[in-house]
Amino acid sequence: MSKDRDILEIQLWEALRSGEQAALQQLYMSYYKGLLKYGLRYTDDRDTLKDSINNTFLYFWEKRESIGNANHVGNYIFKSYQRQLVKDLNNTNKFEKLLENNEDIDTVDVEEFQFIIRQEENTRVNVLKNAILQLPKRQRELVLLRYYEGLSYDEITLRTNLSKRAVYNQIHSAINTLKKDTSLQNLKQILPLLILF
């Protein structure tokens, strides 16, 4: 699942570099909570942390034509956020926790950050898995064909003998139910990561 996530994130990163704003938004939604949780280790000023996160992603957008490839998108985002956070905390004189603990923010293990992100992802995936299992059987089947197997609507139509309109309506209804039941707004990014049994 981690390999699938890495591939998806590299695709999103390349789409961002090509100017697709939706890719930026998906990466932002995927990393926001993990970055916020990480930042809370150093300050409880959520406004500054939110500004740092926003500034990091704004930088990605503004420099999209010049930023490089990222084989490890999470590491790239994390390191960029670290630099932005240090800058913003210095500017607001809220660097006291780091100074008190005598800790250098750049020495924080990237693996620890990735663990936070994975925990967040696992929670979302588990909530989503449970919600998918509650869908009617036909909707569950169509969601898996579309997002797990990656079939197009035409391919699903051929496989299920349903009309294209029926396939679209059933999937649309399932997605709306999942959004309502799980409060997860970036379902299309999470769905391909699911491995259901």
C-alpha positions in Angstrom: 0.0 0.0 0.0 2.9 2.3 0.7 4.3 1.7 -2.8 0.9 2.6 -4.3 0.8 5.8 -2.2 4.3 6.7 -3.3 3.3 6.2 -7.0 0.1 8.3 -6.5 2.0 11.1 -4.8 4.7 11.2 -7.5 1.9 11.4 -10.1 0.3 14.3 -8.1 3.6 16.0 -7.8 4.2 15.9 -11.6 0.6 17.1 -12.2 1.3 20.0 -9.8 4.5 20.9 -11.7 2.4 20.9 -14.9 0.0 23.4 -13.3 -2.9 21.3 -12.2 -4.3 23.0 -9.1 -6.3 20.0 -8.2 -3.1 18.1 -7.6 -1.9 20.8 -5.2 -5.2 20.6 -3.3 -5.0 16.8 -3.0 -1.4 16.9 -1.6 -2.5 19.7 0.7 -5.4 17.7 2.0 -3.3 14.6 2.4 -0.6 16.3 4.5 -2.3 19.1 6.3 -3.2 17.3 9.6 0.2 15.6 9.8 2.0 18.9 9.3 -0.2 20.6 11.9 0.4 17.8 14.4 4.1 18.0 13.8 4.2 21.8 14.3 2.3 21.6 17.5 5.4 20.0 19.0 7.0 23.5 18.8 4.2 26.0 19.4 0.6 25.9 20.2 0.0 28.9 18.0 -2.3 27.3 15.4 -2.6 30.4 13.4 1.2 30.5 12.8 1.2 26.8 12.0 -1.6 27.2 9.5 0.2 30.1 7.9 3.4 28.0 7.6 1.5 25.1 6.0 -0.3 27.5 3.6 3.0 29.3 2.8 4.7 26.0 2.0 2.1 25.0 -0.5 1.8 28.5 -1.9 5.6 28.2 -2.5 5.1 24.9 -4.4 2.4 26.5 -6.5 4.4 29.7 -7.3 7.6 27.8 -8.0 5.9 24.8 -9.8 7.8 25.4 -13.0 11.2 25.4 -11.3 10.8 22.9 -8.4 12.5 19.6 -9.2 11.3 16.0 -9.3 10.5 14.4 -6.0 11.0 10.7 -5.7 9.9 10.9 -2.1 7.2 13.6 -2.1 6.5 13.3 1.6 10.1 14.0 2.5 10.2 17.0 0.1 7.0 18.4 1.6 8.2 17.8 5.2 11.6 19.5 4.7 10.1 22.4 2.9 7.6 22.8 5.8 10.4 22.6 8.4 12.2 25.5 6.7 9.1 27.6 6.4 8.1 26.8 10.1 11.6 27.9 11.3 11.3 31.1 9.3 7.7 31.9 10.5 8.5 31.1 14.1 11.6 33.3 14.0 9.5 36.1 12.5 6.9 35.9 15.2 9.4 35.4 18.1 7.7 32.1 19.0 10.7 30.0 18.8 11.0 29.5 22.6 10.1 25.8 22.8 12.9 24.9 20.4 15.3 27.1 22.3 14.2 25.8 25.7 14.6 22.2 24.6 17.9 23.0 22.9 16.6 21.2 19.8 17.5 21.8 16.2 14.4 21.4 14.1 16.5 20.2 11.1 17.6 17.1 13.0 14.1 15.8 13.5 13.8 12.4 11.9 11.8 12.4 8.6 10.7 8.9 9.5 9.0 10.2 12.6 7.0 12.7 10.4 6.2 9.9 7.9 4.9 7.8 10.9 2.6 10.7 11.8 1.3 10.9 8.2 0.9 7.1 8.1 -1.1 7.0 11.3 -3.4 9.8 10.0 -3.7 7.9 6.7 -4.5 4.6 8.4 -7.2 6.2 10.5 -8.8 7.7 7.4 -8.5 4.4 5.4 -10.0 2.4 8.3 -13.0 4.8 8.6 -13.5 4.6 4.8 -13.2 0.8 4.7 -15.9 0.4 7.3 -18.1 2.9 5.5 -17.6 1.0 2.2 -18.6 -2.2 3.8 -21.9 -0.6 4.8 -22.7 0.3 1.2 -25.2 -1.8 -0.8 -23.5 -4.7 -2.5 -23.8 -3.3 -6.0 -22.5 0.1 -5.0 -19.6 -1.5 -3.2 -18.7 -3.5 -6.3 -18.8 -0.5 -8.6 -16.7 1.7 -6.2 -14.0 -1.1 -6.1 -14.1 -1.5 -9.9 -13.7 2.3 -10.4 -11.2 3.3 -7.7 -9.4 0.1 -6.8 -9.1 -1.6 -10.2 -9.0 1.7 -12.0 -11.6 0.8 -14.6 -13.2 3.5 -16.7 -17.0 3.9 -16.8 -17.1 2.2 -20.2 -15.0 -0.8 -18.9 -17.3 -1.1 -15.9 -20.3 -1.1 -18.2 -18.9 -4.0 -20.2 -18.0 -6.0 -17.1 -21.4 -5.5 -15.3 -23.8 -5.2 -18.2 -25.2 -2.0 -16.6 -25.8 1.1 -18.6 -23.1 3.8 -18.4 -25.7 6.2 -16.8 -26.6 3.5 -14.1 -22.9 3.0 -13.3 -22.3 6.7 -13.0 -25.4 7.2 -10.8 -24.6 4.3 -8.5 -21.0 5.5 -8.0 -22.0 9.1 -7.5 -24.6 8.0 -4.9 -22.0 5.8 -3.2 -19.4 8.7 -3.0 -22.0 11.0 -1.6 -22.9 8.4 1.1 -19.3 7.9 1.9 -18.6 11.7 2.2 -21.6 12.1 4.5 -20.7 9.0 6.6 -17.0 9.6 7.0 -16.5 13.4 6.8 -13.7 12.7 4.4 -13.6 15.2 1.5 -10.7 13.8 -0.5 -12.1 10.4 -1.1 -10.8 10.1 -4.7 -7.3 10.2 -3.3 -7.9 7.7 -0.6 -10.0 5.2 -2.5 -7.2 3.8 -4.7 -5.2 3.1 -1.6 -7.7 0.7 -0.2 -7.2 -3.0 -0.2 -10.5 -4.6 0.7 -11.0 -8.3 1.3 
